[in-house]
Each structure stands twice: as C-alpha cells, then as structure tokens.
Amino acid sequence: MNTSNGQQPKKLSGTGTLVFPDRGGATAGRGETWTGKASTYYNHPLIKKADWKWQIILYFFLGGIAGGSYLVATLAHLFGLDKQDENVVRTGRYLAFVCILISPILLIWDLGRPERFLHMLRILKLRSVMSIGTWAISFFGIFCGFSAVHQMAKDGLLNWFPFAARIAKALPVKVIDVIGSVFGLIVASYTGVLLSSTAVPIWARAKYLLGPLFLTSALSTGLSGLSLLLSLGRPRHDTLERLDRAEIIAMGTELGLLASLIPTLGPLGKPLVKGRTGTIFMSGTVLCGLLLPLFVKLGFKLSGKATPRTTNIFVSSLVLIGGLLLRYAWIAVGRTSADDPEAVHYYNKIEWEESHAPARQ
C-alpha cells in the first residue's frame, strides 16, 4: 500500500502556510513554511523602528572622532613621537576632550530628560550594550579630562592657578592615556554593536561587521580630524606623513569591511545602494569619503611627493563628511529595513535556516 500521499505538504485554508506532516515545528508533529506574500500586522510594522534624530547621528560621529584621536595621541606619546613633534599629542588630547564633552549633551538631548542618563548609571549590565556604552562614555570623559588638564598645564594655560598646574603636571599621564584609550575604543565601536543587537534586519544581519566598521571609521575620522587641524597651522612634514600612512591603512580596512557586507547582507542590503539613502551612502561615504581620499593619498605616496597643504585639508574634510554620512546612512537604512515586512520575514527565515542547518545535516 502506498502511504506517501499522507506525507505530501498541504496548504492551510485561507493562508499562505504549507504544512509538512513529516517535519517537526512549532506545532507538534508538523512543520510549517510560509509561502505567501510578506505583509504587516494589520497595517502595523512587524517591528518598531528607531526614532533617533540628528542628535544621535552627531553623537555617533563625535564619539568616534574622540575615541580615534585619543588613541592616536596615546600611541604617539607612548612611542616617543611627542619628543619630535608634540602637536599630534596636544591636538589629539584637545580634540578628544571637546568631542567627548559634546557627546553626552547630544545623548541627553535625545533622551529628553537628564535623569534618564543618570538612571542608566545606577547599575552595570554586562549583557547590555547600552549599559556598557553609558559607563564607557562616562569613564572615557573622565580620562579625557585628566589628559586635557595635564596638557593645559604643560602648555602654560593654568599658570594663573599655580597649585592646580603643579598637580596637573604630576598626573601619571601615560597610565591615564592607556586606560582612557581602552574606554575610547569601546566608545568608538559600541555604537555599531548597539545597532546590531536589535531586531532590525539589516543591522542584525551585519552583527559581526558593524562594530569593527564603526571602529575603523572612528580611526579614519580621528586621524583625518588631526590631519585637518594640524594642516591649518604649520605642521612638520614627517608628522603628516605618519598620519597619512595610518589613514591609508584605516581607510583600506574600512573599505574591506564595507565590501564584505555585500555577501553578508544579500537582499537585505538594498537600502544601502538604492534610493535616496543609497545615493548618499555610495556617493558620499564610499566614493567621496573613502575611495577618492585613498587614491589621492596613495597617488602622492607612489610619486614620492608630499601632499600639498590645501589638498590635505580638502581630503581630510571629505573623510570627515564621509564618516558623518556613514552613520546617517546606517540609521536611515535601519528605519527602512524595520518598515519592510519582506526584510523582516527574510531575515527570520535565513537565521532559522542557519541555526538549524547542523541539525538537518
């Protein structure tokens, strides 16, 4: 007797669900696969999109610059480059302090009430990215402040207060710089990890890449910020050459991470390359913010010529604008992805298939 007919998939009446009697699933003894058109839940999005405004975009951007520039200043100090040209260390400390001073103001502005930020400091949750980020930005601000005060004392800006100047000069600044750099790296990268820890399809699918991407972007924008500020004055040629080499490595790494997003995201990556946001991202970040500056710097390197001061100012500005647009684009595509029921269903489907692949094998 042929019993195979009992194992054939059947469609539930009035739905787009196929029932497989021979598979396990949410209902005991059967597996279910949705074959109908993806839709919303009674015309409501399946997941809630982030309602972040420009304050958070700028907060992401300035936090990255602060972490990147502080790390560069720390490395320059540890390796003794400040003995040749102290401008890198000085500028890096001041730039990081100004950026990290503005960052929590923007965050609190977006939260609406200052006590909401303070409530996040009542407890440290190691499994909460937002909790870790809140504590990291708080400690990073403290260490940036110590480094900036020490630099101000060395520059004679505290001579009007001799007692405070002596205390500031006596601070163990190398220890402060190293510990502060650890918190700076967390601040520079946690924003990407925060996005990927949500249920938004395009963010969640890039969970292994957003943290490193935001970190490399923080380094490239931090380096470009330093290069721009130094070029406005009278910088040493060898100092700018070192910054250029570091920028080339950072931008090359950032481009590599962006390229790896293509196979990782698949159809989920459409908002990054299509529509208004896609145009801003591809032209503003990838083309003008990374490829053009990288080719210009590599061109001068290969020709053996020094990058002209005006060219360096222009190229550094492009990298900074590209870094800002990168953060804008990722927040914007997150909203688009959250509103797209097909993206939500597709993400859930591939995540379920990947998590159950070993079991099926």
C-alpha positions, 0 to 999 in steps of 0.5 A, spaced: 500 500 500 502 506 498 502 511 504 506 517 501 500 521 499 499 522 507 506 525 507 505 530 501 505 538 504 498 541 504 496 548 504 492 551 510 485 554 508 485 561 507 493 562 508 499 562 505 502 556 510 504 549 507 504 544 512 509 538 512 506 532 516 513 529 516 517 535 519 517 537 526 515 545 528 512 549 532 506 545 532 507 538 534 508 533 529 508 538 523 512 543 520 510 549 517 513 554 511 510 560 509 509 561 502 505 567 501 506 574 500 510 578 506 505 583 509 504 587 516 500 586 522 494 589 520 497 595 517 502 595 523 510 594 522 512 587 524 517 591 528 518 598 531 523 602 528 528 607 531 526 614 532 533 617 533 534 624 530 540 628 528 542 628 535 544 621 535 547 621 528 552 627 531 553 623 537 555 617 533 560 621 529 563 625 535 564 619 539 568 616 534 572 622 532 574 622 540 575 615 541 580 615 534 584 621 536 585 619 543 588 613 541 592 616 536 595 621 541 596 615 546 600 611 541 604 617 539 606 619 546 607 612 548 612 611 542 616 617 543 613 621 537 611 627 542 619 628 543 619 630 535 613 633 534 608 634 540 602 637 536 599 630 534 599 629 542 596 636 544 591 636 538 589 629 539 588 630 547 584 637 545 580 634 540 578 628 544 576 632 550 571 637 546 568 631 542 567 627 548 564 633 552 559 634 546 557 627 546 553 626 552 549 633 551 547 630 544 545 623 548 541 627 553 538 631 548 535 625 545 533 622 551 529 628 553 530 628 560 537 628 564 535 623 569 534 618 564 542 618 563 543 618 570 538 612 571 542 608 566 548 609 571 545 606 577 547 599 575 552 595 570 549 590 565 554 586 562 549 583 557 547 590 555 550 594 550 547 600 552 549 599 559 556 598 557 556 604 552 553 609 558 559 607 563 564 607 557 562 614 555 562 616 562 569 613 564 572 615 557 570 623 559 573 622 565 580 620 562 579 625 557 579 630 562 585 628 566 589 628 559 586 635 557 588 638 564 595 635 564 596 638 557 593 645 559 598 645 564 604 643 560 602 648 555 602 654 560 594 655 560 593 654 568 599 658 570 594 663 573 592 657 578 599 655 580 597 649 585 592 646 580 598 646 574 603 643 579 598 637 580 596 637 573 603 636 571 604 630 576 598 626 573 601 619 571 599 621 564 601 615 560 597 610 565 591 615 564 592 615 556 592 607 556 586 606 560 582 612 557 584 609 550 581 602 552 574 606 554 575 610 547 575 604 543 569 601 546 566 608 545 568 608 538 565 601 536 559 600 541 555 604 537 555 599 531 554 593 536 548 597 539 545 597 532 546 590 531 543 587 537 536 589 535 531 586 531 532 590 525 534 586 519 539 589 516 543 591 522 542 584 525 544 581 519 551 585 519 552 583 527 559 581 526 561 587 521 558 593 524 562 594 530 569 593 527 566 598 521 564 603 526 571 602 529 575 603 523 571 609 521 572 612 528 580 611 526 579 614 519 575 620 522 580 621 528 586 621 524 583 625 518 580 630 524 588 631 526 590 631 519 585 637 518 587 641 524 594 640 524 594 642 516 591 649 518 597 651 522 604 649 520 605 642 521 612 638 520 612 634 514 614 627 517 608 628 522 603 628 516 606 623 513 605 618 519 598 620 519 597 619 512 600 612 512 595 610 518 589 613 514 591 609 508 591 603 512 584 605 516 581 607 510 583 600 506 580 596 512 574 600 512 573 599 505 574 591 506 569 591 511 564 595 507 565 590 501 564 584 505 557 586 507 555 585 500 555 577 501 553 578 508 547 582 507 544 579 500 537 582 499 537 585 505 542 590 503 538 594 498 537 600 502 544 601 502 545 602 494 538 604 492 534 610 493 535 616 496 539 613 502 543 609 497 545 615 493 548 618 499 551 612 502 555 610 495 556 617 493 558 620 499 561 615 504 564 610 499 566 614 493 567 621 496 569 619 503 573 613 502 575 611 495 577 618 492 581 620 499 585 613 498 587 614 491 589 621 492 593 619 498 596 613 495 597 617 488 602 622 492 605 616 496 607 612 489 610 619 486 614 620 492 611 627 493 608 630 499 601 632 499 600 639 498 597 643 504 590 645 501 589 638 498 590 635 505 585 639 508 580 638 502 581 630 503 581 630 510 574 634 510 571 629 505 573 623 510 570 627 515 563 628 511 564 621 509 564 618 516 558 623 518 554 620 512 556 613 514 552 613 520 546 617 517 546 612 512 546 606 517 540 609 521 536 611 515 537 604 512 535 601 519 528 605 519 527 602 512 529 595 513 524 595 520 518 598 515 519 592 510 515 586 512 519 582 506 526 584 510 523 582 516 520 575 514 527 574 510 531 575 515 527 570 520 527 565 515 535 565 513 537 565 521 532 559 522 535 556 516 542 557 519 541 555 526 538 549 524 542 547 518 547 542 523 541 539 525 538 537 518 545 535 516 
